[in-house]
């Protein structure tokens, strides 16, 4: 393909070291992404519910079949079977990439139950189950105190993890250290770790969102646009530390809110997990595609954010948060509540098929 005619996302991943994934397990959306150079995909309860609603004609029959074929199953069993089937369809589409790249790319990330965020044993058990579903499954684990412990253990057992619900440099460093401990344990058992591809997601847009919530609550006056740099500043800071220390975990940027969550990270040895709608916008834009990951965020922006937001300092400074504080950090609590809420909504969606509301019938 002529480089000048290639889409902006195709140019992003050609010769820059940067990869991109589709932020959905939707077959239609992942198919589009693959044509523009995507090498992975991810999912979570919010995404699964959205796909089922958007593609309901394709899934209605399967939902009803699962209910009929499993008379003793409740809504949770049906919901998790659907989550797995959606994920496995994505994994099947990505299998050619996985085979071509000898396991280094082409994985589908499947998220553990968000209600397990305090229970490392439950996370570990579900992670091992997902790991066995297909060779190219990556398992998403939240960066709570329990999640960090689970990451070390499942990594030692050979699971490729995708750390999620992460917004800060301290969380990203805790992930990298947990993965290193797990890889060292696995190597010590004589197991090959060369094909393992752990990643740590920093939800850059959700950090921006959280600071905007704080600004509204506390009536913080700040230079317009500066809060849009918070997530970018954090991931660039974490990236520099990862490279300096040689961590084998790769950073991943998620939760897109504006083009800088793509454009400012081009050229980094990272993954960009981009929602379909943003992919379409980026592919139709005229923004110059060039490496910017090495460009520092304006120190004046970092200084203002640090002065006015203690939660930005906690996110940006290497020791800004202790592991015991991960669960209660504002962006973490807000996102966990959203994921748990989406999971409950998914259960309600399934329940309406199993036990239709008689009050809604004509």
C-alpha positions in Angstrom: 0.0 0.0 0.0 1.3 3.5 -0.9 2.3 5.2 2.4 0.8 8.5 1.2 -2.6 6.8 0.6 -2.6 4.7 3.8 -5.0 5.8 6.6 -3.6 7.8 9.5 -3.9 4.7 11.8 -2.2 2.5 9.2 0.6 5.1 9.1 0.7 5.2 12.9 1.6 1.5 13.1 4.0 1.4 10.1 7.5 1.7 11.2 6.9 3.6 14.5 6.9 0.8 17.0 3.4 1.8 18.1 0.6 -0.8 17.9 -3.2 -0.3 18.0 -6.0 -2.4 19.2 -9.8 -2.2 18.6 -11.5 -1.2 21.8 -14.4 -3.6 21.3 -15.1 -7.3 20.5 -17.7 -6.3 17.9 -17.1 -8.4 14.8 -17.9 -5.5 12.4 -15.8 -3.0 14.3 -12.8 -5.4 14.7 -13.0 -6.2 11.0 -12.7 -2.5 10.2 -9.8 -2.1 12.6 -7.9 -5.1 11.1 -8.0 -3.5 7.7 -6.3 -0.4 9.2 -3.5 -2.3 11.0 -5.0 -3.3 14.3 -3.3 -6.2 16.0 -5.5 -6.8 19.0 -8.8 -6.1 20.7 -10.2 -5.7 24.2 -13.5 -5.9 26.0 -15.2 -5.2 29.3 -18.8 -5.3 30.7 -19.6 -1.9 29.2 -18.4 -3.0 25.8 -20.1 -6.4 25.9 -23.5 -4.8 26.8 -23.0 -2.2 24.0 -22.2 -4.9 21.4 -25.2 -7.0 22.4 -27.6 -4.1 22.1 -26.1 -2.8 18.8 -25.9 -6.3 17.3 -29.0 -7.7 18.9 -30.5 -9.3 15.7 -27.3 -11.4 15.5 -27.3 -12.4 19.2 -31.0 -12.8 20.1 -31.3 -16.4 18.9 -28.2 -17.4 20.7 -29.3 -15.8 23.9 -32.6 -17.7 23.7 -30.9 -20.9 22.9 -28.6 -20.6 25.9 -31.5 -20.1 28.1 -33.5 -23.0 26.7 -30.5 -25.4 26.7 -29.5 -24.6 30.3 -32.7 -24.7 32.4 -30.7 -24.5 35.7 -28.6 -21.5 34.8 -29.2 -18.1 36.3 -28.6 -14.8 34.6 -24.9 -14.7 35.7 -24.1 -18.0 34.0 -25.9 -16.9 30.8 -24.1 -13.5 30.9 -20.7 -15.0 31.4 -21.2 -17.5 28.6 -22.2 -14.6 26.3 -19.1 -12.6 27.4 -16.9 -15.6 26.6 -18.5 -16.2 23.2 -18.2 -12.6 22.2 -14.6 -12.6 23.2 -13.8 -15.9 21.4 -15.3 -14.5 18.2 -12.9 -11.7 18.5 -10.0 -14.0 19.3 -10.9 -16.1 16.2 -10.7 -13.0 14.0 -7.3 -12.1 15.5 -5.8 -15.6 15.3 -4.2 -15.0 11.9 -2.3 -12.1 13.4 -1.4 -14.2 16.4 0.0 -16.9 14.2 1.8 -14.5 11.9 3.5 -12.7 14.8 4.3 -16.0 16.7 2.2 -15.0 19.7 3.6 -11.5 20.2 0.4 -9.9 18.8 -3.1 -10.8 17.9 -4.6 -11.2 21.4 -8.1 -10.5 22.7 -8.3 -9.1 26.2 -11.1 -10.5 28.4 -11.9 -8.8 31.6 -12.4 -10.5 35.0 -15.5 -9.9 37.0 -15.3 -6.3 38.3 -17.0 -7.3 41.6 -13.9 -9.4 42.4 -11.8 -6.2 42.8 -11.0 -7.0 46.4 -10.6 -10.8 46.1 -7.3 -11.9 44.6 -8.2 -15.6 44.7 -11.4 -15.1 42.8 -9.5 -13.0 40.2 -6.8 -15.7 39.9 -9.4 -18.5 39.4 -11.3 -16.6 36.7 -8.0 -15.5 35.0 -6.9 -19.2 34.8 -10.3 -20.1 33.3 -10.1 -17.4 30.6 -6.4 -18.3 29.9 -7.6 -21.8 28.9 -10.3 -20.7 26.5 -8.0 -19.9 23.5 -4.3 -19.5 23.0 -4.6 -15.8 22.2 -6.5 -14.6 25.2 -5.1 -11.8 27.4 -6.7 -11.4 30.8 -7.7 -8.0 32.2 -7.2 -7.5 35.9 -7.9 -4.3 37.8 -5.0 -2.5 39.6 -6.4 -2.7 43.1 -4.4 -4.0 46.0 -5.9 -7.5 45.4 -5.4 -7.1 41.6 -1.6 -6.5 42.0 -1.2 -9.8 44.0 -3.3 -11.6 41.4 -1.1 -10.3 38.5 2.1 -11.7 40.0 0.5 -15.1 40.6 -1.2 -15.6 37.2 1.9 -14.3 35.4 3.9 -17.0 37.2 1.4 -19.5 35.9 1.8 -18.3 32.3 -1.1 -15.9 31.9 -0.7 -12.9 29.7 -2.2 -10.0 31.6 -3.7 -6.7 30.7 -3.7 -4.5 33.8 -6.8 -2.2 33.8 -8.5 0.4 36.0 -5.1 2.1 36.1 -4.6 5.9 36.0 -1.4 6.7 37.8 2.4 6.2 37.6 2.4 4.4 41.0 -0.2 1.9 39.8 1.7 1.3 36.5 5.0 0.7 38.4 3.2 -1.7 40.8 2.0 -3.7 37.7 5.5 -3.8 36.1 7.1 -5.0 39.4 4.4 -7.6 39.9 4.9 -8.9 36.4 8.7 -9.0 36.8 8.3 -11.1 40.0 5.9 -13.4 38.2 8.2 -13.8 35.2 11.2 -14.5 37.4 9.2 -17.1 39.2 8.1 -18.7 36.0 11.7 -18.7 34.5 12.9 -20.2 37.8 10.6 -23.1 37.1 12.2 -23.7 33.8 9.3 -22.2 31.8 9.9 -20.1 28.7 8.6 -16.5 29.0 9.9 -15.2 25.7 6.4 -15.2 24.1 4.6 -13.6 27.0 3.2 -10.1 26.2 2.0 -8.4 29.4 0.5 -4.9 29.1 -0.5 -2.2 31.5 -3.4 0.0 30.5 -3.4 3.6 31.6 -6.9 5.0 31.2 -5.7 8.4 30.2 -9.1 9.9 29.4 -10.6 8.8 32.7 -7.9 10.6 34.6 -8.8 13.7 32.7 -12.4 13.1 33.5 -11.7 12.8 37.2 -9.7 16.0 37.4 -12.6 17.8 35.7 -15.0 16.4 38.3 -12.7 17.6 41.1 -12.4 21.0 39.4 -16.2 21.3 39.2 -16.7 20.3 42.8 -13.9 22.4 44.3 -14.4 25.4 42.0 -10.8 25.2 40.6 -9.9 27.8 38.0 -7.3 26.5 35.6 -6.0 27.5 32.2 -8.4 26.2 29.5 -7.3 22.9 28.0 -4.7 22.1 30.6 -6.7 19.3 32.2 -6.7 17.5 28.8 -3.0 17.0 29.2 -3.2 15.1 32.6 -3.5 11.6 31.2 -0.9 12.3 28.5 1.6 13.6 31.1 1.1 10.5 33.3 1.6 8.0 30.6 4.7 9.8 29.2 6.1 9.9 32.7 5.4 6.2 33.2 6.8 5.4 29.8 10.1 7.0 30.6 10.5 5.0 33.8 9.5 1.8 32.1 12.2 2.3 29.4 14.8 3.3 32.0 14.2 0.2 34.1 13.7 -2.2 31.3 10.4 -3.6 32.4 9.0 -6.3 30.2 5.5 -5.0 30.5 4.2 -2.7 27.7 2.1 0.3 28.4 -1.3 0.8 26.7 -3.4 3.9 26.4 -7.2 3.7 26.7 -10.3 5.8 27.3 -10.1 8.3 24.4 -11.5 11.8 24.9 -9.6 13.8 22.3 -7.0 13.3 19.5 -4.0 13.9 21.8 -4.7 10.5 23.3 -3.5 9.2 19.9 -1.4 11.9 18.4 0.8 12.6 21.4 1.7 8.9 21.8 2.6 8.1 18.3 6.1 6.6 18.1 6.2 5.1 21.5 6.7 1.4 22.0 3.1 1.1 23.3 -0.4 0.0 22.4 -3.2 2.4 21.7 -6.7 0.8 22.3 -9.0 3.0 20.2 -12.8 2.8 20.1 -14.3 2.3 16.6 -15.8 5.8 16.5 -12.5 7.4 17.2 -10.8 5.2 14.7 -13.1 6.5 12.0 -12.5 10.1 13.0 -8.8 9.7 13.1 -8.8 8.0 9.7 -10.7 10.9 8.2 -8.7 13.7 9.8 -5.8 15.8 8.4 -3.6 15.7 11.5 0.1 15.0 10.7 1.1 11.5 11.7 4.5 11.8 13.2 6.3 10.6 16.4 5.5 12.7 19.4 5.9 10.3 22.3 9.4 11.7 23.0 8.1 15.2 23.2 7.6 16.2 26.9 4.4 17.8 28.1 5.0 21.6 28.6 6.4 21.9 32.2 4.1 24.9 32.8 1.1 22.6 32.3 2.5 19.9 34.6 3.3 22.6 37.2 -0.2 24.1 37.1 -1.9 20.7 37.3 0.4 19.8 40.2 -0.2 23.0 42.1 -4.0 22.9 41.8 -4.8 19.2 42.0 -3.4 16.9 44.7 -4.9 14.0 42.8 -2.7 14.9 39.8 0.4 14.9 42.0 -0.7 11.5 43.4 -1.0 10.3 39.8 2.2 11.8 38.5 4.7 11.3 41.2 6.4 7.9 41.4 5.4 7.5 45.1 2.2 9.5 45.0 0.1 6.5 46.0 0.7 3.5 48.2 -0.8 0.2 47.1 -3.2 0.4 50.0 -4.6 3.6 48.4 -5.2 2.2 44.9 -8.8 1.2 45.6 -9.9 4.5 47.1 -8.2 6.8 44.5 -11.0 8.8 43.0 -10.6 7.7 39.4 -10.3 4.1 40.5 -13.4 4.1 42.6 -15.4 6.0 39.9 -14.4 3.5 37.2 -14.9 0.4 39.3 -18.4 1.7 40.1 -19.1 2.3 36.4 -17.8 -1.2 35.5 -19.8 -2.9 38.3 -22.9 -0.9 37.2 -22.4 -2.0 33.6 -22.1 -5.6 34.8 -25.4 -5.3 36.7 -27.0 -3.7 33.6 -25.8 -6.7 31.6 -27.4 -9.1 34.1 -30.6 -7.1 33.8 -30.4 -7.3 30.0 -30.1 -11.1 30.2 -32.8 -11.3 32.9 -35.3 -9.6 30.5 -34.9 -12.6 28.1 -35.2 -15.1 30.9 -38.0 -13.5 32.9 -39.8 -10.9 30.8 -41.4 -8.1 32.7 -45.2 -8.7 32.6 -45.9 -5.0 33.3 -44.3 -4.1 30.0 -46.5 -6.4 27.9 -49.4 -4.9 26.0 
